[in-house]
Amino acid sequence: MAESAENTRTPAHAAPVDPHADSHGHSTAAWTGVLIMIVASALISLGMVLGIHVLWIVGTLAFIGGVVAWIVMNKAGYGDGGPKNTMGH
């Protein structure tokens, strides 16, 4: 049996969804972490293609550093909704 349209509606007690409530990663911490990880990925790729082991090891350590930077900056208030975050909607 097919469901009626009434069974698929949002309940009356559900909170309205604010389309601007989620910043989709628009924070200083997110941008910094991702930028570091992109540069690190390029170093890893170059190291693998060129066969320079030190380069991909440095890239891997930089990638881990990008994750750590993101977490530390988020806890320092530069993350989504943080008091020091200057990015967002």
Residue frames as a rotation matrix with the C-alpha (Angstrom) as fourth column:
MET 1
0.568 0.823 0.000 0.00
0.823 -0.568 0.000 0.00
0.000 0.000 -1.000 0.00
ALA 2
-0.194 -0.624 0.757 1.27
0.561 -0.704 -0.436 3.49
0.805 0.340 0.486 -0.80
GLU 3
-0.473 -0.030 -0.880 1.84
0.829 -0.353 -0.434 5.94
-0.298 -0.935 0.192 2.02
SER 4
0.618 0.705 0.347 -0.38
0.765 -0.641 -0.060 8.97
0.180 0.302 -0.936 2.12
ALA 5
0.011 -0.606 0.795 1.08
0.300 -0.757 -0.581 12.45
0.954 0.245 0.174 2.00
GLU 6
0.688 0.326 0.649 -0.03
-0.459 -0.498 0.736 13.02
0.563 -0.804 -0.193 5.58
ASN 7
0.940 -0.327 -0.100 2.34
0.309 0.686 0.658 10.35
-0.147 -0.649 0.746 6.90
THR 8
0.168 -0.940 0.298 5.39
0.948 0.071 -0.310 12.03
0.270 0.334 0.903 5.35
ARG 9
0.512 0.070 0.856 4.87
0.061 -0.997 0.044 15.54
0.857 0.030 -0.515 6.72
THR 10
-0.662 -0.749 0.011 7.00
0.144 -0.141 -0.979 17.04
0.735 -0.647 0.201 9.47
PRO 11
-0.046 0.670 -0.741 5.29
0.961 0.232 0.150 16.85
0.273 -0.705 -0.654 12.87
ALA 12
0.618 0.409 0.671 3.86
0.277 -0.912 0.302 20.11
0.736 -0.001 -0.677 14.23
HIS 13
0.967 -0.230 -0.111 6.11
0.055 -0.238 0.970 19.93
-0.249 -0.944 -0.218 17.31
ALA 14
0.301 -0.905 0.299 9.33
0.951 0.308 -0.025 19.78
-0.070 0.292 0.954 15.25
ALA 15
0.158 -0.352 -0.923 11.62
0.245 -0.891 0.382 22.81
-0.957 -0.286 -0.054 15.46
PRO 16
0.981 0.176 -0.086 11.89
-0.028 -0.310 -0.950 24.86
-0.194 0.934 -0.299 12.25
VAL 17
0.301 -0.908 0.291 15.14
0.887 0.379 0.263 24.40
-0.349 0.179 0.920 10.32
ASP 18
0.695 -0.200 -0.690 17.26
-0.216 -0.974 0.064 27.52
-0.685 0.105 -0.721 9.92
PRO 19
0.907 -0.332 0.260 19.13
0.391 0.434 -0.812 27.27
0.157 0.838 0.523 6.59
HIS 20
0.392 -0.793 0.467 21.93
-0.299 -0.590 -0.750 29.49
0.870 0.155 -0.468 7.97
ALA 21
0.862 -0.013 0.507 22.41
-0.501 0.132 0.856 27.58
-0.078 -0.991 0.107 11.23
ASP 22
0.625 -0.672 0.397 25.17
0.527 0.739 0.420 25.37
-0.576 -0.053 0.816 9.81
SER 23
0.505 -0.483 -0.715 28.28
-0.510 -0.835 0.204 27.21
-0.696 0.262 -0.668 8.67
HIS 24
0.994 -0.084 0.072 29.56
0.109 0.666 -0.738 24.28
0.014 0.741 0.671 6.55
GLY 25
0.387 -0.918 -0.083 33.11
0.911 0.368 0.186 24.65
-0.140 -0.147 0.979 7.86
HIS 26
0.351 -0.240 0.905 33.38
0.342 -0.867 -0.362 28.41
0.872 0.437 -0.222 7.50
SER 27
0.982 -0.135 -0.133 35.72
0.082 -0.327 0.941 28.96
-0.170 -0.935 -0.310 10.42
THR 28
0.485 -0.872 -0.063 39.29
-0.859 -0.462 -0.220 30.11
0.163 0.161 -0.974 10.80
ALA 29
-0.081 -0.498 0.863 40.22
-0.641 0.690 0.337 26.76
-0.763 -0.526 -0.375 12.35
ALA 30
0.545 0.374 0.750 38.70
0.249 0.783 -0.571 24.77
-0.800 0.498 0.334 9.48
TRP 31
0.982 -0.174 -0.076 40.26
-0.138 -0.378 -0.915 26.85
0.130 0.909 -0.395 6.73
THR 32
0.246 -0.948 0.201 43.69
-0.969 -0.232 0.092 26.75
-0.040 -0.217 -0.975 8.38
GLY 33
-0.024 -0.215 0.976 43.56
-0.391 0.901 0.189 23.01
-0.920 -0.377 -0.106 8.99
VAL 34
0.738 0.379 0.559 42.38
0.327 0.523 -0.787 22.23
-0.590 0.763 0.262 5.47
LEU 35
0.855 -0.472 -0.213 44.97
-0.482 -0.575 -0.660 24.52
0.190 0.668 -0.720 3.87
ILE 36
-0.037 -0.895 0.445 47.77
-0.929 0.195 0.314 22.82
-0.368 -0.402 -0.838 5.79
MET 37
0.058 0.121 0.991 46.42
-0.055 0.992 -0.117 19.40
-0.997 -0.048 0.064 4.83
ILE 38
0.960 0.267 0.086 46.16
0.082 0.028 -0.996 20.33
-0.269 0.963 0.005 1.13
VAL 39
0.482 -0.862 -0.160 49.78
-0.844 -0.407 -0.350 21.52
0.237 0.304 -0.923 1.05
ALA 40
-0.191 -0.540 0.820 50.80
-0.735 0.633 0.246 18.39
-0.651 -0.555 -0.517 2.96
SER 41
0.541 0.465 0.701 48.94
0.112 0.787 -0.607 16.20
-0.834 0.407 0.374 0.43
ALA 42
0.934 -0.266 -0.238 50.84
-0.316 -0.307 -0.898 17.88
0.165 0.914 -0.370 -2.39
LEU 43
0.037 -0.967 0.254 54.14
-0.999 -0.032 0.027 17.15
-0.018 -0.255 -0.967 -0.59
ILE 44
-0.010 0.031 0.999 53.13
-0.332 0.943 -0.032 13.52
-0.943 -0.332 0.000 -0.08
SER 45
0.868 0.421 0.263 52.18
0.112 0.349 -0.930 13.21
-0.483 0.837 0.256 -3.76
LEU 46
0.697 -0.672 -0.252 55.42
-0.643 -0.428 -0.635 14.77
0.319 0.605 -0.730 -4.98
GLY 47
-0.116 -0.760 0.640 57.45
-0.923 0.320 0.213 12.59
-0.366 -0.566 -0.738 -2.65
MET 48
0.252 0.292 0.923 55.75
-0.041 0.956 -0.292 9.46
-0.967 0.036 0.253 -3.94
VAL 49
0.980 0.182 0.076 56.04
0.072 0.028 -0.997 10.41
-0.183 0.983 0.015 -7.62
LEU 50
0.581 -0.813 -0.034 59.63
-0.654 -0.442 -0.614 11.62
0.484 0.379 -0.789 -7.41
GLY 51
0.568 -0.328 -0.755 60.71
0.389 0.915 -0.105 8.84
0.725 -0.234 0.648 -5.05
ILE 52
-0.461 -0.682 0.568 61.93
-0.216 -0.534 -0.817 11.24
0.861 -0.499 0.099 -2.38
HIS 53
-0.094 0.443 -0.891 61.12
0.704 0.663 0.255 9.45
0.704 -0.604 -0.375 0.88
VAL 54
-0.766 -0.257 -0.589 61.92
0.620 -0.536 -0.573 12.42
-0.168 -0.804 0.570 3.08
LEU 55
-0.897 0.431 0.094 59.39
-0.350 -0.824 0.446 14.55
0.270 0.367 0.890 1.20
TRP 56
-0.067 0.944 -0.323 56.46
-0.144 0.312 0.939 12.22
0.987 0.110 0.115 1.77
ILE 57
-0.200 -0.054 -0.978 57.45
0.902 0.380 -0.205 11.70
0.383 -0.923 -0.027 5.41
VAL 58
-0.955 -0.145 -0.260 57.51
0.231 -0.911 -0.341 15.49
-0.187 -0.386 0.903 5.89
GLY 59
-0.636 0.771 0.001 54.15
-0.453 -0.374 0.809 15.70
0.624 0.515 0.588 4.10
THR 60
-0.004 0.619 -0.785 52.66
0.447 0.704 0.552 13.04
0.895 -0.349 -0.280 6.36
LEU 61
-0.481 -0.236 -0.844 53.88
0.875 -0.180 -0.448 14.85
-0.046 -0.955 0.294 9.47
ALA 62
-0.989 0.149 -0.025 52.53
-0.151 -0.981 0.123 18.14
-0.007 0.126 0.992 8.08
PHE 63
-0.334 0.918 -0.215 49.15
-0.135 0.179 0.975 16.49
0.933 0.354 0.064 7.44
ILE 64
0.008 0.270 -0.963 49.01
0.878 0.459 0.136 15.34
0.479 -0.846 -0.234 11.06
GLY 65
-0.805 -0.366 -0.467 50.05
0.545 -0.766 -0.340 18.87
-0.233 -0.528 0.816 12.04
GLY 66
-0.793 0.576 0.201 47.08
-0.277 -0.634 0.722 20.24
0.544 0.517 0.661 10.08
VAL 67
0.092 0.827 -0.554 44.69
0.366 0.489 0.791 18.03
0.926 -0.276 -0.258 12.02
VAL 68
-0.190 -0.248 -0.950 46.30
0.981 -0.015 -0.193 19.08
0.034 -0.969 0.246 15.30
ALA 69
-0.982 -0.188 0.007 46.19
0.188 -0.982 0.024 22.77
0.002 0.025 1.000 14.30
TRP 70
-0.402 0.909 0.109 42.47
-0.142 -0.179 0.973 22.46
0.905 0.376 0.201 13.48
ILE 71
0.253 0.506 -0.824 41.69
0.696 0.496 0.519 20.86
0.672 -0.705 -0.227 16.84
VAL 72
-0.448 -0.513 -0.732 43.83
0.881 -0.395 -0.262 23.31
-0.155 -0.762 0.628 18.84
MET 73
-0.974 0.093 0.207 42.40
-0.022 -0.947 0.321 26.36
0.225 0.309 0.924 17.04
ASN 74
-0.133 0.982 -0.131 38.87
0.114 0.147 0.983 25.02
0.985 0.116 -0.131 17.51
LYS 75
0.251 0.176 -0.952 39.44
0.912 0.287 0.293 24.68
0.325 -0.942 -0.088 21.26
ALA 76
-0.691 -0.584 -0.426 41.03
0.683 -0.720 -0.121 28.15
-0.236 -0.375 0.897 21.34
GLY 77
-0.063 0.788 -0.612 37.79
0.288 -0.573 -0.768 29.71
-0.955 -0.225 -0.191 20.07
TYR 78
-0.548 -0.213 -0.808 38.50
-0.627 -0.534 0.567 29.94
-0.553 0.818 0.159 16.34
GLY 79
-0.919 0.245 0.309 36.14
0.354 0.857 0.375 27.08
-0.172 0.454 -0.874 15.44
ASP 80
-0.488 0.824 0.288 32.54
0.293 -0.156 0.943 27.12
0.822 0.545 -0.165 14.28
GLY 81
0.581 0.814 0.009 30.58
0.345 -0.256 0.903 29.34
0.737 -0.522 -0.429 16.67
GLY 82
0.015 -0.678 -0.735 33.70
0.999 0.047 -0.023 30.28
0.050 -0.733 0.678 18.62
PRO 83
0.681 0.319 -0.660 34.07
0.486 -0.870 0.082 33.80
-0.548 -0.376 -0.747 20.02
LYS 84
-0.078 -0.819 -0.568 37.25
-0.166 -0.552 0.817 34.50
-0.983 0.158 -0.093 18.02
ASN 85
-0.324 0.008 0.946 35.98
0.804 0.529 0.271 33.13
-0.499 0.848 -0.178 14.69
THR 86
-0.428 0.106 -0.898 35.84
-0.254 -0.967 0.006 35.92
-0.868 0.231 0.441 12.11
MET 87
-0.923 0.118 -0.366 34.45
-0.337 0.214 0.917 33.79
0.186 0.970 -0.158 9.27
GLY 88
-0.651 0.743 0.158 30.95
0.532 0.594 -0.603 32.52
-0.542 -0.308 -0.782 8.66
HIS 89
-0.139 0.721 0.679 27.65
0.938 -0.124 0.324 33.75
0.317 0.681 -0.659 7.32
